[in-house]
Amino acid sequence: MPEFIAHLALAASAFLSATLLPGTSEATFVATAAEWPDAAYSLFAVAALANTAGSIVNWWIGRHVERFAETRWFPVSKEKLARAQKIAGRYGMWTLLLAWVPVLGDPLTLAAGLMRVPFLPFALLVGTGKVLRYAVLLWGLRALT
C-alpha cells in the first residue's frame, strides 16, 4: 500500500473510531506506523487530528441531540448519555481528557455538546488526551522495535 493511502486509511479509521460508530484506531495506528516507520510522526499527527475531528462531530451532535435521541439509528442509549452527563457534571470539563477511553469517551464528547461546553476548551482538552494516547502508543511501538 502506498504511504499516502496508508495516511488516508489511518485518517478514516481514526475519524470514524472517535464518532459514535464502533471502531478502533489504535490497532490501525500501530500497524501502519510499524509498516511505515519513517512516516511514524506524520501518521501520529494524522491519527491525533482525525480522531479529534471525530470527537468534534460527537460534540456537534450533542449540541443537537434532541433531534437525534429518539431515532432508532442513534447508537447511544439514554442511560449511557445520562451516565456520561453525570460524570461530566461531577468532575467538570477535565473529564474530556478521557475522551480517548473506549466506551466512555464517545458519550463524554456527546454529553459535552449537550451541556454546551464551549468549542475551544472542548477541542483543546479532547485533542490533548488524544495526542497523549497516540504518543504513548508510538513510544511503545518504538520501544518494542
Number of C-alpha atoms within 10 A of each C-alpha: 6 7 13 9 10 19 22 15 16 27 26 17 22 26 26 21 22 29 24 21 14 12 16 15 21 18 13 18 27 21 14 20 24 16 14 16 15 10 15 19 14 12 25 23 16 20 28 26 18 24 29 28 21 24 31 24 19 26 29 18 22 25 18 14 17 11 10 14 17 11 9 7 8 12 14 16 12 11 9 17 21 15 16 22 21 14 16 20 14 10 11 13 18 13 20 26 20 19 26 26 15 14 12 16 23 28 28 32 36 29 29 29 23 20 15 14 18 12 13 9 13 23 19 14 19 27 24 18 21 26 21 14 17 22 16 12 18 21 11 12 16 13 8 7 7
